[in-house]
Amino acid sequence: MDTTTKSIEQQGIDTIRVLSADAVQKANSGHPGTAMALAPMAHILWKEFLNYNPKNTHWANRDRFILSAGHACMLQYSILYLTGYDISLDDIKNFRQLNSKTAGHPEYGLTPGIDVTTGPLGAGFANGVGFAIGQKYLAAQYNKPGFDLFNYHVYAICSDGDMMEGVTSEAASLAGHLELGNIIYLYDDNKISIEGSTDIAFNEDVNKRFEAYGWHVQTVDDVNDVHALQLALTNAKAEKQKPSLIRVRSLIAYGSPNKSGTAGSHGAPLGADEMKLVKEFFGFDPEESFVVAEEVLEYYHKAGEKGIATEDKWNKLFADYKVKFPELAAEYETASSGKLPEGWLDALPVFKGSDPKMATRQASGKVLNAIAAKIPGLIGGAADLAPSTETNLKEFESFTPENRSGRNFHFGIREHAMGSALNGMALTPGIIPFGATFLIFSEYMRPPIRLAAIMKIRPIFVYTHDSIGLGEDGTTHQPVEQLISLRSIPNITVIRPADANETAQSWKVALEHTTGPVVLVFTRQGLPILDQEKYGSATNLVKGAYVLSDSETTPQLILIGTGSEVDLAMKAQAKLKEEGISSRVVSMPSWELFEKQDAAYKESVLPKAIKKRLAIEAGSPLGWHKYVTDEGDIVAMPGFGESAPAEELNKVFGFTVDNVVAKAKALLA
C-alpha cells in the first residue's frame, strides 16, 4: 500500500473498500459496489459516533446499528474486524462459505456485532423503529435524575431498495408519529439497482416524503466528504424530537475504473482484472489480496477500545443505581435476563366449566389483564384492532410521544411494520412484546415472523378471528390456509387453544418460551369452557396434544380437534357413545409442542394400534395426514369460505355433530 501521501483516515477508508471487494471476489459471489462506496460511512460511524464495545456485544446501553441494505454486509464485516470484534481475517476470507461467521447477509447470533438479521429490504429499517421504541420505554421505566441509564441511539444504513419497499413507508410513518428522535438513518442514494438506474422505477423526492412523515431530513452531496457526514450526524444527534434521515449521494463501486456507477457492480464480483485496477487506484499492490496495514489495524483497534472504558463507566453508574434504586435495578436485571418475575403464575386465571361460553380472544384479554401488572416488560398492542383482538391492557396507558411509559401500542393499520417493530422490541433485553391482528392479516407479516424464527427471538404474535366462525365478513376475511402456512415455518410455535383454560396455558407457554416466536390463534365466537375436573387438565397444553376425554373401553377411533373444533369433537363423542361406539377425544392445540414430546408420550395419546382417526379443524387439511394415518379422515376446509352467519357456514362446510358422526361411522364401516 502506498502510504506516502494518504492520511491514516483515508488509508482506513480505502482498506475497507479493498477488503470488502477482495472478499466478494474470493467468494465469487456478493455485492461489492455498495460496500466500496459507503466505506466513509462505516468509518465515520465506528470511529466517531457509535457507542460500542467489541469485547461485549450485548452491552445494554450500546448504540444499535442496522445494515438495512444487508446485501452490503462486507462493509459491516470489514469494519467489525478492523475495530476488534471477534472476527478474524480468515473469517473475512471465508465470506459466504459454509459454517463461516460472515454469511451472505448479516445474521444475528452468528456474527458478533450484528444486532438484527435484516433479510429482505425494508426489514432493517422497520426493525429500527422497534429498537427505538425499546430504548424509549426502558428510559421511561428506569432512568432517574443523575442516572441516564438508557440513552442509546439507533443507527442504520439503508438503500434505494429499502425506500421502495412498502414496509419502509409504514415504519417511517409510525416513527414520525411517535417522534422517535433516537433514530438516525443514513440513506445511500446511489441511484442503482439490479436492473440499472433507479430512474426506470423510482423517481420520487424522498426528502419531501420523509419530511411529510415528520422526519428531520438532511442531504450530503458526496459520501466521500467525511466532514459533511460528521456535521450531518452531529446535527441528527442534536435533534431530540424527530427521527433523522440523512440522504447521502454515493457512486457505487467508487474506485473501479470500468464498473463504478453501473449495475454491474451491484450484485457480482468485479472480476480479477478489474480488482487489479481497483487496487492500483487506491494505491494497493494489485498482486496481493486481503492486505491490512498494521497502522490501519491499530488505528481502528484504538477506536474500538474506547468502548471498553465507556462501558466501564456505565457499569459503575449502574452499580450506584442498584444502591439507590434496588427494586428497580432488580426488576430490570430479572427482565433483561429473560426470566419472568416470581409469583407471576399466581395471577394466571382459572375458568370454571360452569362459566358462560367465552371466545378465546376474550379469554386471552382476561389473561393479559390479569398478568400484566406482574410482568412490567410485557408490552404491545394491535394494528388498529385492540377492541376486536382484546389486547388492550386496561390498567395501563398508551405509549405516545408524551408518555413513553405507556404499555399499549397503537401500531395503526400497519401490520408489516408492526411485526418488524416487534422484532426490534424483542431484541431489546427487558421487553417481551406482543402484537395483534386478525389471522387472515398474518399474511402481511410473513417476513418478520420468518425472521423472528430465524433469529430465535420471542415476539408473541396474537391472531384472532381464526376461521369461518367469523361469519359474515366473508371469504376475504376467513382464514383457511393460514394455520398450515404458519406451521410450515421452522422454529415457530403455533397454538390454537380450545377454550378459556387452554388459552391461559397458551399464554404461559408463550411467555416461558425464549427461543423462537409463538403464534397464538383465537376465536371470535364463544366456546364452552371444558370442565377440568371432569376432563383432561388444560395444563397438558404444554405437551401440544393430550387425551381430553377417553372412553371406558378401548376406543374404536380417535377424534382429534384444535380450537373451536374440540367442542365439536366432544359433542360427537357423546353421540357416538349413545350409538355404542367408543371414541377418544384428543385436544391438539400445537403440533410443534407435540412433536417435542418423547415417543412414549406420543404413543399414549395416539396409539399406533388405533388406526381409525378423524381430525377436525376449520382450516386447510394439508399436513393432517401425518396424524390421521391412511385409515383416517379429515373434516377441514378444502376451499374458501362464504359470507353468511357462522351457523349456516358450519352446516355447509360440514362442521356439525351429525357430519362428524357420519364421518366417524364411515371410517369404522
C-alpha positions in Angstrom: 0.0 0.0 0.0 1.3 3.4 -0.9 1.0 5.4 2.4 3.3 8.3 1.4 0.6 10.8 0.7 -2.5 9.4 2.4 -3.7 10.3 5.8 -4.4 7.4 8.2 -8.1 8.2 7.9 -8.0 7.8 4.1 -5.9 4.6 4.4 -8.5 3.2 6.7 -11.4 4.0 4.4 -9.6 2.6 1.4 -8.7 -0.5 3.3 -12.4 -1.1 4.0 -13.1 -0.7 0.3 -10.5 -3.1 -1.0 -11.0 -5.7 1.8 -14.7 -5.8 1.0 -14.1 -6.2 -2.7 -11.4 -8.8 -2.1 -13.9 -10.9 0.0 -16.6 -10.8 -2.7 -14.0 -11.7 -5.4 -12.7 -14.7 -3.5 -16.3 -15.9 -2.8 -17.2 -15.3 -6.4 -20.5 -14.0 -5.0 -21.8 -11.0 -3.3 -22.3 -7.2 -3.6 -19.0 -5.2 -3.8 -20.2 -1.9 -5.1 -22.2 -0.6 -2.2 -19.6 -1.7 0.3 -16.9 0.2 -1.7 -19.0 3.3 -2.0 -20.0 3.5 1.7 -16.7 2.9 3.3 -16.6 6.6 4.5 -19.9 6.0 6.3 -18.7 2.9 8.1 -15.5 4.8 9.0 -17.2 7.8 10.5 -19.8 5.8 12.4 -17.4 3.4 14.1 -14.6 5.9 14.5 -16.6 8.9 15.8 -20.2 8.2 16.6 -21.2 4.8 17.7 -21.0 3.8 21.3 -20.0 0.1 21.3 -17.6 -2.3 23.0 -16.2 -5.0 20.7 -15.5 -7.2 23.8 -19.1 -7.1 24.9 -21.5 -7.1 22.0 -24.5 -7.2 24.4 -23.8 -4.2 26.5 -27.2 -2.8 27.4 -26.6 0.9 26.5 -24.6 0.4 23.3 -25.9 2.2 20.2 -27.7 -0.2 17.9 -26.5 -0.4 14.3 -28.7 -1.9 11.5 -27.5 -2.6 8.0 -30.9 -2.5 6.3 -29.0 -2.7 3.0 -27.9 -6.2 4.1 -26.5 -7.1 0.7 -23.6 -4.8 1.5 -22.7 -6.8 4.6 -19.0 -7.0 3.7 -18.9 -3.3 4.6 -20.0 -4.2 8.1 -17.8 -7.3 8.4 -14.8 -5.3 7.4 -15.3 -2.6 10.0 -16.2 -5.1 12.7 -12.9 -6.9 12.0 -10.9 -3.7 12.0 -12.4 -2.3 15.2 -11.6 -5.5 17.2 -14.8 -7.7 17.2 -14.3 -11.4 17.3 -14.0 -11.7 13.5 -10.6 -12.7 12.0 -9.1 -12.0 8.7 -9.7 -15.7 7.9 -13.4 -15.1 8.6 -13.3 -12.3 6.0 -11.6 -14.6 3.5 -14.4 -17.2 4.2 -17.2 -14.8 3.2 -20.3 -16.7 2.1 -18.8 -20.1 2.9 -20.3 -22.9 4.9 -20.0 -22.5 8.7 -18.4 -19.1 8.3 -19.2 -16.2 10.6 -19.6 -14.0 7.5 -22.8 -15.1 5.8 -24.2 -13.5 2.7 -26.4 -11.2 4.7 -25.9 -10.1 8.3 -27.3 -12.7 10.8 -28.0 -12.1 14.4 -26.5 -14.7 16.7 -24.0 -15.8 14.1 -21.7 -12.8 13.8 -20.5 -10.7 16.8 -21.7 -7.2 16.4 -24.8 -7.9 14.3 -27.8 -6.5 16.2 -30.5 -7.9 13.9 -31.0 -10.2 10.9 -32.3 -7.8 8.3 -33.1 -10.2 5.5 -35.5 -8.6 2.9 -35.1 -4.9 2.1 -37.1 -2.7 4.3 -37.0 -5.1 7.3 -34.0 -3.5 9.0 -35.5 0.0 8.5 -38.6 -1.2 10.3 -36.7 -3.2 13.0 -35.0 0.0 14.0 -38.4 1.5 14.9 -38.8 -1.3 17.4 -35.3 -0.8 18.7 -36.1 2.9 19.2 -39.3 2.1 21.0 -37.4 -0.2 23.2 -34.9 2.5 24.2 -37.7 5.0 25.0 -39.6 2.5 27.1 -36.6 1.4 29.1 -35.6 5.0 29.7 -39.1 5.9 30.9 -39.1 2.9 33.2 -35.7 3.0 34.7 -33.9 6.3 34.1 -33.7 8.6 37.1 -32.2 12.1 37.6 -28.4 11.6 37.6 -28.9 8.1 36.2 -29.3 8.3 32.5 -29.0 4.5 32.0 -30.6 4.1 28.6 -29.9 6.9 26.2 -28.6 5.0 23.2 -29.3 5.8 19.5 -30.4 3.6 16.7 -28.3 4.0 13.5 -28.9 2.4 10.2 -27.6 2.4 6.6 -30.4 1.9 4.1 -30.7 1.9 0.3 -32.8 2.9 -2.6 -34.3 -0.6 -2.4 -35.3 0.0 1.2 -37.0 3.2 0.2 -39.1 1.3 -2.4 -40.4 -1.3 -0.1 -43.8 -0.8 1.4 -42.8 -1.7 4.9 -40.5 1.3 5.0 -43.4 3.7 4.4 -45.4 2.0 7.2 -42.4 2.2 9.6 -41.4 5.7 8.7 -44.9 6.9 9.3 -45.1 5.2 12.7 -41.7 6.6 13.7 -42.6 10.1 12.7 -45.9 9.9 14.6 -44.2 8.6 17.7 -41.5 11.2 17.4 -38.7 8.7 17.8 -35.8 11.2 17.9 -33.3 8.5 18.8 -33.4 7.2 15.2 -30.6 8.3 12.8 -30.7 6.7 9.4 -28.2 7.2 6.5 -29.8 6.7 3.1 -27.4 5.7 0.4 -28.8 7.4 -2.7 -26.7 5.8 -5.4 -29.5 5.6 -8.0 -28.5 2.0 -9.0 -30.5 -1.2 -8.6 -30.1 -4.6 -10.2 -31.9 -3.7 -13.4 -30.0 -0.5 -13.9 -30.7 3.1 -13.0 -33.4 3.6 -10.4 -35.0 6.1 -12.7 -36.7 3.2 -14.5 -38.9 2.6 -11.5 -38.2 5.2 -8.8 -38.0 9.0 -9.1 -39.9 10.4 -6.1 -38.5 13.1 -3.9 -37.5 11.0 -0.9 -36.6 14.0 1.2 -40.0 15.6 0.9 -41.7 12.3 1.6 -39.8 11.9 4.9 -40.4 15.5 5.8 -44.1 14.7 5.4 -43.7 11.8 7.7 -42.4 14.2 10.3 -38.7 13.3 10.0 -35.7 15.6 10.3 -34.1 15.4 6.8 -30.6 16.4 5.6 -28.6 15.9 2.5 -24.9 15.2 2.0 -24.0 15.5 -1.7 -20.9 13.3 -1.6 -20.2 10.3 0.7 -16.5 11.0 0.4 -16.9 14.3 2.2 -16.2 12.9 5.6 -16.5 16.3 7.2 -20.0 16.8 5.8 -21.0 13.3 7.1 -19.7 14.2 10.5 -21.6 17.5 10.6 -24.9 15.9 9.4 -24.6 13.1 12.1 -23.9 15.7 14.7 -27.0 17.7 13.7 -29.0 14.4 13.8 -27.9 13.6 17.3 -28.9 17.1 18.4 -32.4 16.6 17.1 -34.3 15.1 20.0 -37.8 15.0 18.7 -37.9 13.9 15.1 -36.3 10.8 13.7 -33.5 11.7 11.3 -32.8 10.8 7.7 -29.6 11.8 6.1 -29.7 11.4 2.3 -26.2 10.7 1.0 -25.2 10.6 -2.6 -22.6 8.0 -3.5 -21.0 6.4 -6.6 -21.5 2.7 -6.5 -18.1 0.8 -6.8 -16.2 4.0 -6.3 -12.6 3.3 -7.4 -13.5 0.8 -10.1 -12.4 2.4 -13.4 -14.8 0.4 -15.6 -17.7 -0.6 -13.3 -18.3 2.4 -10.9 -21.7 3.9 -11.3 -23.1 0.8 -13.1 -25.5 -2.0 -12.1 -22.7 -4.5 -13.0 -21.0 -3.7 -9.7 -24.1 -4.2 -7.6 -24.6 -7.9 -7.3 -21.5 -9.6 -8.8 -17.7 -9.7 -8.2 -15.8 -7.1 -10.1 -13.5 -9.7 -11.8 -9.8 -10.4 -11.3 -8.7 -7.8 -13.9 -10.9 -5.1 -12.5 -9.8 -5.9 -9.0 -6.2 -5.1 -10.0 -7.2 -1.8 -11.4 -9.2 -1.0 -8.2 -6.1 -1.7 -6.1 -3.9 0.4 -8.3 -6.4 3.2 -8.0 -6.3 3.1 -4.2 -2.5 2.5 -4.0 -2.5 -1.2 -3.1 -0.4 -3.9 -4.6 -2.5 -5.3 -7.4 -0.9 -8.8 -7.0 -1.8 -9.1 -3.3 -5.2 -9.6 -1.6 -6.6 -9.1 1.9 -3.8 -6.7 2.9 -4.4 -4.7 6.1 -1.6 -2.4 7.1 -0.6 -2.7 10.8 -1.0 1.0 11.3 -4.6 0.8 9.9 -5.5 -2.1 12.2 -4.0 -0.3 15.2 -5.9 2.9 14.2 -9.3 1.2 14.3 -8.5 -1.0 17.3 -7.9 2.1 19.3 -11.3 3.4 18.2 -12.9 0.1 19.4 -11.0 0.1 22.7 -12.6 3.4 23.6 -15.8 1.5 24.1 -14.3 -0.6 26.9 -13.9 2.5 29.0 -17.3 3.8 28.1 -19.0 0.6 29.2 -16.9 0.5 32.4 -18.2 4.0 33.2 -21.8 2.8 32.6 -21.3 -0.3 34.7 -20.2 1.9 37.6 -23.3 4.1 37.1 -25.5 1.0 37.2 -23.8 -0.2 40.4 -24.6 3.1 42.1 -28.1 2.9 40.7 -28.5 -0.5 42.3 -27.7 1.1 45.7 -30.1 3.9 45.3 -32.9 2.1 43.4 -32.5 -1.5 44.4 -36.1 -2.6 43.5 -35.9 -1.1 40.0 -32.5 -2.5 39.4 -33.6 -5.9 40.4 -36.6 -5.7 38.2 -34.5 -4.7 35.2 -31.9 -7.4 35.9 -34.6 -10.1 36.0 -36.4 -8.8 32.9 -33.2 -8.4 30.9 -32.0 -11.9 31.8 -35.1 -13.3 30.0 -36.6 -14.6 33.3 -40.1 -13.9 34.5 -40.8 -12.3 37.9 -41.5 -14.7 40.8 -45.2 -15.2 41.5 -46.5 -14.2 38.1 -48.1 -17.6 37.6 -50.3 -17.0 40.7 -52.1 -14.3 38.6 -52.9 -16.7 35.8 -56.7 -17.1 35.9 -58.6 -20.4 36.0 -62.0 -20.6 34.5 -64.9 -22.8 35.6 -66.8 -25.3 33.5 -70.0 -23.7 34.8 -69.0 -20.3 33.4 -70.8 -19.0 30.3 -69.3 -19.5 26.8 -66.4 -17.4 26.1 -64.5 -16.6 22.9 -60.8 -17.5 23.3 -60.0 -13.9 22.2 -62.0 -12.7 25.2 -60.2 -15.3 27.5 -56.9 -14.0 26.1 -57.8 -10.5 27.1 -58.7 -11.6 30.6 -55.4 -13.4 30.9 -53.4 -10.5 29.6 -55.0 -8.1 32.0 -54.6 -10.5 34.9 -50.8 -10.9 34.4 -49.8 -7.5 33.0 -49.1 -5.9 36.4 -46.8 -8.8 37.3 -44.7 -8.6 34.2 -43.6 -5.0 33.5 -41.7 -5.9 30.3 -44.9 -7.3 28.7 -45.9 -4.6 26.3 -47.7 -4.5 23.0 -50.8 -3.6 21.0 -52.6 -4.1 17.8 -52.9 -3.0 14.2 -55.9 -0.8 14.9 -57.8 -3.8 16.3 -57.3 -3.8 20.1 -61.1 -3.8 20.8 -61.6 -6.8 18.5 -58.4 -8.7 19.5 -59.0 -8.0 23.2 -55.4 -6.9 23.6 -55.8 -3.6 25.5 -54.1 -3.5 28.9 -56.8 -1.7 30.8 -54.8 -0.6 33.8 -52.1 1.0 31.7 -51.9 4.0 29.4 -50.9 4.2 25.7 -47.3 4.7 24.5 -47.2 8.2 22.9 -44.7 11.0 22.3 -45.8 12.4 25.6 -45.9 9.2 27.6 -43.0 6.8 27.0 -44.1 4.6 29.9 -47.3 3.6 28.3 -47.7 -0.1 27.6 -50.5 -0.1 25.0 -49.2 0.4 21.4 -51.3 1.7 18.6 -49.5 0.4 15.5 -52.1 1.7 13.2 -53.1 -0.3 10.1 -49.5 -1.2 9.5 -49.3 -5.0 10.1 -46.0 -5.4 8.3 -44.3 -2.6 10.3 -45.9 -3.9 13.5 -44.3 -7.3 13.0 -40.9 -5.8 12.2 -41.1 -3.4 15.1 -42.0 -6.3 17.4 -38.7 -8.0 16.4 -36.7 -4.9 17.3 -38.6 -4.7 20.6 -37.9 -8.4 21.2 -34.2 -7.8 20.6 -34.3 -5.3 23.5 -33.4 -7.1 26.7 -36.1 -6.5 29.3 -39.0 -6.4 26.9 -41.5 -9.1 25.8 -43.6 -7.6 23.0 -46.9 -8.8 21.6 -48.8 -7.6 18.5 -52.3 -8.5 17.4 -54.5 -8.6 14.3 -56.9 -11.0 12.6 -55.4 -14.3 11.5 -56.0 -13.5 7.8 -53.8 -10.5 8.1 -50.8 -12.6 9.3 -50.2 -12.6 5.5 -48.9 -9.1 5.8 -46.5 -10.2 8.5 -44.8 -13.2 7.0 -41.3 -11.6 6.6 -41.0 -10.5 10.3 -42.5 -13.8 11.5 -39.9 -15.8 9.5 -37.1 -13.5 10.6 -38.1 -13.9 14.2 -37.9 -17.7 13.8 -34.5 -17.4 12.1 -33.2 -15.2 14.9 -34.7 -17.4 17.7 -36.3 -14.4 19.4 -39.6 -14.2 21.2 -42.2 -11.8 19.9 -45.7 -13.0 20.6 -48.0 -12.8 17.6 -51.7 -12.8 18.6 -54.2 -13.6 15.9 -58.0 -13.7 16.3 -61.0 -14.4 14.1 -59.4 -17.7 13.2 -61.9 -19.5 10.9 -65.1 -19.4 9.0 -66.6 -18.8 12.5 -66.2 -15.1 11.9 -69.1 -15.5 9.5 -70.5 -12.5 7.7 -67.2 -10.8 6.8 -66.9 -13.4 4.1 -64.2 -15.1 2.0 -61.7 -12.3 2.1 -61.6 -12.4 5.9 -62.0 -16.1 6.7 -58.6 -17.8 7.1 -58.2 -21.2 5.6 -54.6 -21.8 4.6 -53.0 -19.6 7.3 -52.7 -22.2 10.0 -50.7 -24.7 7.9 -48.8 -21.9 6.3 -47.6 -20.7 9.7 -46.9 -24.2 11.0 -44.6 -24.8 8.0 -42.1 -22.1 9.2 -39.2 -23.8 11.1 -38.7 -22.8 14.8 -42.1 -21.4 15.3 -44.7 -22.5 17.8 -48.4 -22.2 16.8 -51.0 -22.7 19.5 -54.8 -22.8 18.8 -56.4 -23.3 22.2 -59.8 -25.0 22.6 -61.3 -22.9 25.5 -60.5 -20.3 28.1 -58.3 -22.5 30.2 -56.2 -23.7 27.3 -55.9 -20.0 26.4 -54.5 -19.2 29.8 -52.0 -22.1 29.4 -51.1 -20.9 25.9 -50.0 -17.6 27.3 -48.0 -19.4 29.9 -46.2 -21.3 27.2 -45.7 -18.2 25.1 -44.1 -16.2 28.0 -41.9 -19.0 29.1 -40.7 -19.9 25.6 -37.5 -17.9 24.9 -36.0 -19.5 21.7 -38.5 -18.5 19.0 -41.7 -16.7 18.2 -45.0 -18.0 19.4 -48.3 -17.6 17.5 -51.5 -17.6 19.5 -54.6 -18.2 17.5 -58.0 -17.3 19.0 -61.7 -17.5 18.1 -64.2 -14.7 17.5 -67.1 -16.9 18.6 -67.9 -18.1 22.1 -66.8 -21.6 23.1 -67.9 -23.7 26.1 -65.4 -23.9 29.0 -64.3 -27.5 29.4 -64.7 -28.8 33.0 -61.1 -29.6 34.1 -62.3 -31.8 37.0 -64.2 -34.0 34.6 -61.9 -34.0 31.6 -58.1 -33.6 31.0 -56.4 -30.6 32.5 -55.6 -27.7 30.3 -52.1 -27.7 31.9 -51.4 -30.5 29.4 -51.4 -27.9 26.6 -47.6 -27.6 27.1 -47.4 -31.1 25.6 -49.1 -30.0 22.4 -51.8 -32.7 22.5 -53.4 -34.7 25.2 -56.3 -37.0 25.9 -59.2 -34.7 26.8 -61.9 -37.3 27.1 -61.4 -41.0 26.8 -63.8 -44.0 26.5 -64.4 -46.5 29.3 -63.2 -49.3 27.0 -60.5 -49.3 24.3 -61.5 -46.6 21.8 -62.5 -47.7 18.3 -61.4 -44.4 16.9 -59.8 -41.1 17.9 -61.3 -37.7 17.3 -58.6 -35.0 17.1 -59.5 -31.4 17.3 -58.0 -27.9 17.7 -59.5 -24.7 18.8 -63.3 -24.4 18.3 -63.5 -27.8 16.8 -62.6 -29.5 20.0 -66.1 -28.8 21.3 -67.4 -30.3 18.1 -65.4 -33.5 18.8 -66.7 -33.7 22.3 -70.3 -33.5 21.2 -69.7 -36.1 18.5 -68.1 -38.4 21.1 -71.2 -38.2 23.2 -73.5 -39.0 20.3 -71.2 -41.9 19.2 -71.4 -43.3 22.7 -75.2 -43.3 22.5 -74.8 -45.5 19.4 -72.4 -47.9 21.2 -69.3 -46.5 19.5 -66.3 -45.8 21.8 -64.0 -43.0 21.0 -61.2 -40.8 22.4 -61.1 -37.1 22.0 -57.6 -35.6 21.7 -57.2 -31.8 22.0 -54.2 -30.9 19.8 -53.6 -27.1 20.3 -50.0 -27.3 19.0 -48.3 -29.6 16.5 -44.9 -28.2 17.4 -45.2 -28.8 21.1 -46.5 -32.3 20.5 -43.5 -33.1 18.2 -41.2 -32.2 21.1 -42.6 -35.0 23.3 -40.9 -38.4 23.5 -42.2 -41.4 21.6 -43.8 -43.0 24.7 -45.9 -39.9 25.3 -46.9 -39.7 21.7 -47.9 -43.3 21.7 -50.0 -42.8 24.8 -52.0 -40.1 23.1 -52.2 -41.5 19.6 -51.6 -45.3 19.9 -50.4 -46.8 16.6 -52.9 -49.7 17.2 -55.8 -47.3 16.8 -55.7 -46.5 13.1 -59.2 -45.0 12.8 -58.7 -41.3 13.4 -60.7 -38.3 12.4 -59.1 -34.8 12.5 -61.4 -31.8 12.7 -60.1 -28.3 12.0 -61.7 -25.4 10.2 -58.6 -24.8 8.1 -56.7 -26.4 5.3 -56.4 -30.3 5.5 -52.8 -30.0 4.4 -50.5 -31.7 6.9 -53.1 -33.5 8.9 -52.4 -36.8 7.2 -49.4 -37.2 9.5 -51.7 -37.7 12.4 -54.8 -39.4 10.9 -52.9 -42.2 9.1 -54.1 -43.9 5.8 -57.2 -45.3 7.5 -58.3 -41.9 8.8 -60.1 -38.9 7.5 -60.2 -35.1 7.9 -63.0 -32.7 8.3 -61.5 -29.5 7.1 -61.8 -26.6 4.6 -60.9 -27.8 1.1 -61.6 -24.4 -0.3 -62.5 -20.8 0.7 -65.5 -19.9 2.8 -68.6 -17.8 2.1 -70.3 -14.7 3.6 -73.0 -15.9 5.9 -73.8 -16.4 9.6 -71.4 -18.8 11.2 -74.0 -21.5 12.0 -75.0 -21.6 8.3 -71.4 -21.9 7.2 -70.7 -24.7 9.7 -73.6 -26.7 8.1 -72.4 -26.0 4.6 -68.9 -27.0 5.2 -69.6 -30.0 7.5 -68.6 -28.6 10.9 -71.6 -30.2 12.6 -72.0 -33.0 15.0 -74.1 -35.0 12.5 -71.4 -34.8 9.8 -68.5 -35.7 12.3 -70.5 -38.7 13.5 -71.2 -39.7 9.9 -67.6 -39.5 9.0 -66.6 -41.4 12.1 -69.1 -44.2 11.3 -67.9 -44.3 7.7 -64.3 -44.9 8.9 -65.4 -47.8 11.1 -67.6 -49.3 8.4 
